[in-house]
Amino acid sequence: MLQFLLTWVVSALGVLVTAWVVPGLSIAGITSALIAAPLFGVVNAIVKPILVVLTLPLTILSLGLFLLVVNAIAFGLVGYFTPGFHVDGFFAALFGSFMLSLVSSLLDRTMTSLTGDSEESAIERV
């Protein structure tokens, strides 16, 4: 349970940092980030795979580059459904999705090194 809460807060921090760095993204505060963080998980788990399947011919023709557009659409959906989180257009969503993946990766790596929890030990607990 503690790991879940820590991951949620780190994800919300990633959303805050992304909104601060990328022009065209605005967030009202920590509450909006705490709402957006699990919503990113829901959109990435449910909506994004459907979009990937529906756009598979375009993805194949573009040699995978159309997946960037799918990521931007998913990012824009989260901005649309999260109160206090505003995405100002396609390019803000595109750069935001790219920046969020970088920031989340860095924060996750930092969290893993601080807690001493590796993927191997997480697998062993299961």
N, C-alpha and C positions, 0 to 999 in steps of 0.2 A: 504494500500500500504506500509506503514511504517512497519507494522507487517511482511509482506512478505519479505521485504528487510532485516529486522533484523533476520528473520529465515534463510534466505539464507546465510548471513554472519556467523551466529552461526554454520550452517551446514558446511560451508567451514572451519571454525575454528576447528570443530570436525575432518574433514578430515586431516587437518594439524597436529593436535595432534596425531591422529592415525598413520600417516606416520612417525612421530617422535618417537613414542613408539615401534611400531612393527618392528622387523628386517625383511628385505625382502621387505619392502615398501619404495619407494622413491618418492618424489614430488618436482617438480622444483621450485615452489613458490606459492604465493597467487593466481595468475591467474589460475594456474592449479587446485587449490582447488576450486576456484569460478566456474570453468567449471564442476568439478567433482560433486559438491554438487547437482545441479539440475539433473545431469545425474543419480545419485543414485536414485532420485525420479522417473525418467522415467523408469529406469530398474526395480525398486521395484513395480511400478504400472502396467507395461505392460509385461515385460519378466518373472519376478518371478512367477506371477500366472500361466502362461502357463507352466513353468517348474514344478510347484507344481502339476498341474493336470497330466502332462505327467509322473511324477515319483511317483504318488500316490501309486501304488502297492509296490514299494520299501520303501516308507515312512511308509506304514502300517506294512510291514514285519519287519522293523527296529524299530518299535514303536516310530516313529517320529524323530529318530536320523538322517535320511537321509536329513531332512530339513537343517541341518548344511552344508551339501554338496551343497544343492541348494543355500544357502546364500553365500557360497564361490564362486560358479560359477557366481552369480550375481555380487559379488565384483570384481572378475577377469574380467568380461565384462566391468565394469566401468574403470578398469585400462587399458584395451585394447583400449577403445575408447577415453580416455582422454589424450590429448597430455601433456607430462610432468609428468604423474602419472604412475609409474611402479610397478607392482605386480610381485614378483619373486617367482612364484610357488604356488601350491595348499595350502600348510600350511600357507604361508604368507597371502593368501586370507582368509583362515579359521580364523586365529587369528585376522586378520584385520577386518573382518566382526563382530566378537565378540567384539573387542575393540571399533569399531566405534559405536556400539549400546550402549555400556557403556558410552563412552565419550559424545555422543549426548544426552543421557538421563540426564547425569549430567549437561551439558550445558543448556539444555532445562529447567531443574528444576531451575537452577540459574537464567536464563533469566526470567522465570515466577515470581520468588520471587523478582527480582529487579524491574520489570515493574509493579508488583502488578496485573498482568493479570492472572486470573484463568480460568479454562475451563468453569466454570459456567457463568462468565461474557462474555466469548466469545460466548457461546450458546445464551445468552440473546441478544447480538447484532444482531444475525442472525434472 
